[in-house]
Amino acid sequence: MNLTPPAATVLLDDLPFPERFADEQALEDYLATPSRDLMADMTTLEGDLLILGVGGKMGPTLARLARNAMPARRVIAVARFSEPGLRDMLESHGIETIACDLLEREALATLPDCANVIFMAGRKFGADGNNPLTWAMNTHVPALVAERFRHARIVAFSTACVYPFVPVISQGAAEDAALSPPGEYANSCVGRERMFEYFSQLHNTPGRLFRLSYAIDLRYGVLADVALKVWRGDKIDITMGHVNVIWQGDANAQALRCLTVATVPTTPLNVSGPETTSIRWLAEEFARCFNKTAQITGEEATTAWLMNTGAAERLFGYPKVPLSRQIGWVADWISREQRLYGKPTKFEARDGKY
């Protein structure tokens, strides 16, 4: 295992925006490049970092980003590691790895104590097919983790789905909005937050509930979903007509920076791009890029899953990568038929079933 700290890191602020990403390696290297703000915040953070549930779509690049932003600390990544090659890749970048099923209380007890924990585990896709497992992963595991790491700072990934739909003409749901979402998946996510809140209150555990709306990589996400439909000539249902999105690198950076603004007890923070983005407009933008016609169906509902990110912007400023740049990158990726994860966001769903 290579645990040598990385060499002096190039900062995101010093790089021009790429016109395109030649391949996945270039994309992942860019996502793992820290900004000056992130580096500055991480120098104030004491202790090592434990990332639970690193095997998802965002986890590997978050781990690499943390490693580059915290070169003098241990970064430990935990997952079942069912994906071939993931563990070797992380270790090649100086990240320690531990295979662990977080549902097993005894295995959880053997994990090392760390001052900082980022919790990314959870279940969404296919959630409606096995609701007991969904609730176990989204509420039971958080309770186990919150008790086990009660002396750490915990940033727990959550979702905009904890909110009810709000009017499109509003600025989106703020953190103090009542939580009454549709569907079992979304309600299990409320349960996840309540577990972390309860144990934070019980043990004075500092933390943040990281309510994220639609991170954008080129291999998945709302932009890739819409672009792919335009490219293939598929119909695009715009009933769920508006979304918030954020570049994955920005989302991961804000998750790490949340460790430096943890509260006692833990409190929620909305994280996404500041724009209320129209699905119809996105489809038409991709159609222009591809010189195709967008096959739009339906009419926009007057409500959507939207949230107000003003609090995060006051803490961290605006995201580094603007929406227009993300659209260009995704259009290029799709037009060259580069690899996709094959995991659609199902942003169109209004019944909470995934």
C-alpha positions as CSV (number, residue, x, y, z in Angstrom):
1,M,0.0,0.0,0.0
2,N,1.3,3.4,-1.0
3,L,0.7,5.8,1.9
4,T,3.2,8.4,0.9
5,P,1.7,11.9,1.0
6,P,1.1,13.3,-2.4
7,A,3.5,15.8,-3.9
8,A,2.9,19.6,-3.8
9,T,-0.7,19.9,-5.1
10,V,-1.7,22.1,-8.0
11,L,-4.6,24.3,-6.9
12,L,-7.9,24.5,-8.8
13,D,-7.8,28.3,-8.7
14,D,-4.6,28.3,-10.8
15,L,-5.9,26.1,-13.6
16,P,-8.0,27.3,-16.5
17,F,-11.3,25.5,-17.1
18,P,-10.6,22.6,-19.4
19,E,-12.3,22.7,-22.8
20,R,-13.0,19.0,-22.5
21,F,-11.9,15.9,-20.6
22,A,-10.0,13.5,-22.8
23,D,-10.9,10.5,-20.6
24,E,-12.1,9.3,-17.2
25,Q,-8.6,9.7,-15.7
26,A,-8.5,13.4,-16.7
27,L,-11.9,13.9,-15.2
28,E,-11.1,12.2,-11.9
29,D,-7.8,14.0,-11.6
30,Y,-9.6,17.3,-12.0
31,L,-12.3,16.4,-9.5
32,A,-9.5,15.5,-7.0
33,T,-7.8,19.0,-7.4
34,P,-8.4,21.1,-4.3
35,S,-9.1,24.8,-4.3
36,R,-7.1,27.4,-2.2
37,D,-10.2,27.8,0.1
38,L,-10.4,24.1,0.7
39,M,-6.7,23.8,1.5
40,A,-6.9,26.7,3.9
41,D,-9.8,25.2,5.7
42,M,-8.2,21.8,6.0
43,T,-5.1,23.3,7.6
44,T,-7.3,24.4,10.5
45,L,-8.8,20.9,11.0
46,E,-7.3,18.7,13.6
47,G,-7.2,14.9,13.3
48,D,-7.5,12.2,10.6
49,L,-10.5,11.5,8.3
50,L,-12.6,8.4,8.1
51,I,-15.0,8.2,5.0
52,L,-17.8,5.7,5.5
53,G,-19.5,4.4,2.3
54,V,-16.8,5.5,-0.1
55,G,-17.9,3.1,-2.8
56,G,-20.7,5.3,-4.3
57,K,-20.5,7.6,-7.2
58,M,-19.0,10.5,-5.3
59,G,-16.9,8.7,-2.7
60,P,-13.8,7.9,-4.6
61,T,-13.2,11.4,-5.9
62,L,-14.0,12.8,-2.4
63,A,-11.4,10.5,-0.9
64,R,-8.8,11.6,-3.5
65,L,-9.7,15.3,-3.0
66,A,-9.4,14.9,0.8
67,R,-6.0,13.2,0.4
68,N,-4.7,16.1,-1.7
69,A,-6.1,18.7,0.6
70,M,-4.9,16.9,3.8
71,P,-1.4,15.6,2.8
72,A,-0.2,15.3,6.4
73,R,-3.2,13.4,7.7
74,R,-4.5,9.9,7.3
75,V,-7.5,9.5,5.0
76,I,-9.2,6.1,5.6
77,A,-11.9,4.9,3.2
78,V,-14.4,2.3,4.3
79,A,-16.8,0.3,2.1
80,R,-17.6,-3.3,1.2
81,F,-15.5,-2.8,-1.9
82,S,-17.6,-5.0,-4.2
83,E,-16.5,-2.9,-7.3
84,P,-13.3,-4.5,-8.8
85,G,-10.3,-2.3,-8.8
86,L,-11.7,0.4,-6.5
87,R,-9.6,-0.5,-3.5
88,D,-6.4,-0.7,-5.4
89,M,-7.1,2.6,-7.1
90,L,-7.6,4.4,-3.7
91,E,-4.5,2.8,-2.2
92,S,-2.5,3.9,-5.2
93,H,-3.3,7.5,-4.2
94,G,-2.2,7.0,-0.6
95,I,-5.6,6.4,0.9
96,E,-5.9,3.6,3.5
97,T,-8.8,1.2,2.9
98,I,-10.8,-1.0,5.2
99,A,-13.5,-3.5,4.0
100,C,-16.5,-3.4,6.2
101,D,-20.3,-4.0,6.1
102,L,-21.7,-1.1,8.1
103,L,-24.8,-3.2,9.0
104,E,-22.5,-5.4,11.1
105,R,-22.2,-3.8,14.6
106,E,-19.2,-5.9,15.4
107,A,-17.3,-4.9,12.3
108,L,-18.2,-1.2,12.9
109,A,-16.6,-1.5,16.3
110,T,-13.3,-2.5,14.9
111,L,-12.9,0.6,12.7
112,P,-10.3,3.1,13.9
113,D,-11.3,6.2,15.9
114,C,-10.9,9.4,13.9
115,A,-11.6,13.0,14.8
116,N,-13.5,13.5,11.5
117,V,-16.1,11.3,9.9
118,I,-17.9,11.8,6.6
119,F,-20.8,9.4,6.3
120,M,-21.8,8.7,2.7
121,A,-23.5,5.3,3.0
122,G,-27.2,4.9,2.0
123,R,-29.6,3.3,-0.3
124,K,-31.6,5.0,-3.1
125,F,-31.8,3.2,-6.4
126,G,-34.0,0.2,-6.1
127,A,-35.1,1.4,-2.8
128,D,-38.8,0.8,-3.5
129,G,-38.0,-2.9,-4.3
130,N,-36.9,-3.7,-0.7
131,N,-38.2,-1.1,1.7
132,P,-37.0,-2.9,4.8
133,L,-33.4,-2.8,3.5
134,T,-33.8,0.8,2.5
135,W,-34.9,1.7,6.1
136,A,-32.1,-0.4,7.6
137,M,-29.4,1.3,5.5
138,N,-30.9,4.8,5.8
139,T,-31.9,4.8,9.5
140,H,-30.4,1.8,11.4
141,V,-26.8,2.2,10.0
142,P,-26.8,6.0,10.9
143,A,-27.8,5.1,14.4
144,L,-25.0,2.6,14.7
145,V,-22.5,5.1,13.2
146,A,-23.7,8.0,15.3
147,E,-23.3,6.0,18.5
148,R,-19.9,4.5,17.5
149,F,-18.3,7.8,16.5
150,R,-20.0,10.0,19.1
151,H,-16.7,11.7,19.9
152,A,-16.0,12.7,16.3
153,R,-17.2,15.5,14.0
154,I,-19.7,13.9,11.6
155,V,-20.8,15.3,8.3
156,A,-23.6,13.1,7.1
157,F,-24.7,13.1,3.5
158,S,-28.4,13.7,3.1
159,T,-30.7,14.9,0.3
160,A,-33.1,17.5,-0.9
161,C,-35.7,14.8,-1.0
162,V,-36.3,15.3,2.7
163,Y,-38.3,18.4,1.7
164,P,-41.8,18.5,0.3
165,F,-42.2,20.0,-3.2
166,V,-42.1,23.8,-3.2
167,P,-43.4,26.3,-5.7
168,V,-41.0,26.9,-8.6
169,I,-41.4,30.6,-8.2
170,S,-40.0,30.4,-4.7
171,Q,-36.3,30.5,-3.9
172,G,-36.5,26.9,-2.7
173,A,-36.9,25.3,0.7
174,A,-34.7,26.7,3.4
175,E,-33.1,24.5,6.1
176,D,-35.9,25.3,8.6
177,A,-38.7,24.0,6.3
178,A,-40.9,21.3,7.7
179,L,-39.9,17.8,6.4
180,S,-42.9,16.0,4.9
181,P,-41.7,14.4,1.6
182,P,-43.5,11.8,-0.6
183,G,-42.5,8.2,-0.7
184,E,-40.8,5.7,1.6
185,Y,-37.3,6.4,0.3
186,A,-37.5,10.1,1.1
187,N,-39.0,9.4,4.5
188,S,-36.2,7.0,5.3
189,C,-33.8,9.9,4.6
190,V,-35.7,12.0,7.1
191,G,-35.1,9.1,9.5
192,R,-31.4,9.1,8.8
193,E,-31.2,12.8,9.7
194,R,-33.2,12.2,12.9
195,M,-30.8,9.5,14.0
196,F,-27.8,11.7,13.6
197,E,-29.7,14.6,15.3
198,Y,-30.7,12.4,18.3
199,F,-27.3,11.1,19.0
200,S,-25.7,14.5,18.4
201,Q,-28.0,15.9,21.1
202,L,-27.4,13.0,23.4
203,H,-23.6,13.0,23.1
204,N,-22.9,16.7,22.1
205,T,-21.5,15.4,18.8
206,P,-20.6,18.2,16.4
207,G,-21.8,17.7,12.8
208,R,-23.6,18.8,9.8
209,L,-26.5,17.2,7.8
210,F,-25.3,17.7,4.2
211,R,-28.5,18.1,2.2
212,L,-27.2,17.7,-1.4
213,S,-29.2,18.2,-4.6
214,Y,-27.9,16.5,-7.7
215,A,-24.2,16.5,-8.0
216,I,-22.9,16.5,-11.6
217,D,-20.2,14.2,-12.9
218,L,-20.0,13.6,-16.7
219,R,-20.9,9.9,-16.2
220,Y,-24.1,10.4,-14.3
221,G,-26.4,13.1,-13.1
222,V,-29.3,15.2,-14.3
223,L,-27.3,16.9,-17.1
224,A,-26.1,13.5,-18.4
225,D,-29.6,12.1,-18.2
226,V,-31.1,15.0,-20.2
227,A,-28.2,15.1,-22.7
228,L,-28.4,11.4,-23.4
229,K,-32.1,11.6,-24.1
230,V,-31.5,14.5,-26.5
231,W,-28.6,12.6,-28.2
232,R,-30.7,9.5,-28.7
233,G,-33.9,11.2,-29.7
234,D,-35.8,9.9,-26.6
235,K,-38.7,11.8,-25.1
236,I,-37.9,14.1,-22.2
237,D,-40.7,14.4,-19.6
238,I,-40.6,17.9,-18.1
239,T,-43.4,17.5,-15.6
240,M,-40.7,17.7,-12.9
241,G,-39.6,20.8,-14.7
242,H,-36.9,22.4,-12.5
243,V,-33.9,21.2,-10.5
244,N,-30.8,22.4,-8.6
245,V,-27.5,21.0,-9.7
246,I,-23.8,21.4,-8.6
247,W,-20.5,20.2,-10.0
248,Q,-19.4,17.1,-8.0
249,G,-16.0,18.7,-7.2
250,D,-17.7,21.7,-5.6
251,A,-20.1,19.4,-3.7
252,N,-17.2,17.3,-2.4
253,A,-15.2,20.3,-1.4
254,Q,-18.1,21.8,0.6
255,A,-18.6,18.4,2.3
256,L,-15.0,18.5,3.5
257,R,-15.3,22.2,4.5
258,C,-18.4,21.4,6.5
259,L,-16.1,19.6,9.0
260,T,-14.8,23.1,9.9
261,V,-18.3,24.6,10.5
262,A,-19.8,21.7,12.5
263,T,-22.4,22.6,15.0
264,V,-23.5,21.2,18.3
265,P,-26.1,19.7,18.0
266,T,-25.8,18.9,14.3
267,T,-27.7,21.1,11.9
268,P,-28.7,20.8,8.2
269,L,-27.1,22.7,5.3
270,N,-28.5,22.8,1.8
271,V,-25.8,22.3,-0.9
272,S,-26.3,22.7,-4.6
273,G,-26.0,25.3,-7.3
274,P,-27.8,28.6,-6.8
275,E,-29.8,28.4,-10.0
276,T,-33.3,27.1,-10.4
277,T,-32.6,25.2,-13.6
278,S,-35.3,24.4,-16.2
279,I,-35.3,20.9,-17.6
280,R,-36.9,22.3,-20.8
281,W,-34.1,24.8,-21.1
282,L,-31.4,22.2,-20.5
283,A,-32.9,20.0,-23.2
284,E,-32.9,22.9,-25.6
285,E,-29.3,23.8,-24.8
286,F,-28.2,20.2,-25.4
287,A,-30.2,20.1,-28.6
288,R,-28.4,23.2,-29.8
289,C,-25.0,21.6,-28.9
290,F,-25.9,18.5,-30.8
291,N,-27.7,20.1,-33.7
292,K,-30.7,18.0,-32.9
293,T,-34.3,18.5,-31.8
294,A,-35.3,17.9,-28.2
295,Q,-38.4,15.6,-27.9
296,I,-40.2,17.3,-25.0
297,T,-43.3,15.8,-23.5
298,G,-45.5,17.0,-20.7
299,E,-45.9,20.4,-19.0
300,E,-44.0,21.8,-16.1
301,A,-45.6,21.3,-12.7
302,T,-45.8,24.4,-10.5
303,T,-43.8,22.7,-7.8
304,A,-40.5,20.8,-7.7
305,W,-37.9,19.5,-5.3
306,L,-35.9,22.8,-4.9
307,M,-33.9,24.3,-2.1
308,N,-32.4,27.5,-1.1
309,T,-28.6,27.4,-0.8
310,G,-28.1,30.9,0.6
311,A,-26.6,29.6,3.9
312,A,-23.9,27.5,2.1
313,E,-23.1,30.4,-0.2
314,R,-22.5,32.6,2.9
315,L,-20.2,30.0,4.4
316,F,-18.3,28.9,1.2
317,G,-19.1,31.4,-1.6
318,Y,-20.5,30.4,-4.9
319,P,-19.5,27.0,-6.5
320,K,-16.3,27.2,-8.5
321,V,-17.7,25.6,-11.7
322,P,-20.6,27.4,-13.3
323,L,-23.6,25.7,-14.9
324,S,-22.7,26.8,-18.4
325,R,-19.3,25.1,-18.2
326,Q,-20.9,21.9,-16.9
327,I,-23.3,21.8,-19.8
328,G,-20.4,22.1,-22.3
329,W,-18.4,19.4,-20.7
330,V,-21.4,17.0,-20.6
331,A,-22.4,17.7,-24.2
332,D,-18.8,16.9,-25.3
333,W,-18.7,13.7,-23.2
334,I,-22.1,12.5,-24.5
335,S,-21.3,13.4,-28.2
336,R,-18.1,11.3,-28.0
337,E,-20.1,8.5,-26.4
338,Q,-17.8,8.1,-23.4
339,R,-18.6,5.7,-20.6
340,L,-21.6,6.3,-18.4
341,Y,-22.5,4.7,-15.1
342,G,-25.9,3.6,-16.3
343,K,-27.5,4.9,-13.1
344,P,-30.1,7.5,-14.1
345,T,-31.1,9.9,-11.4
346,K,-34.9,9.4,-12.0
347,F,-35.3,13.1,-11.5
348,E,-38.7,12.9,-13.3
349,A,-40.2,10.9,-10.4
350,R,-42.8,12.8,-8.4
351,D,-44.1,9.9,-6.3
352,G,-40.9,9.3,-4.4
353,K,-40.4,5.8,-5.9
354,Y,-36.9,5.0,-7.0
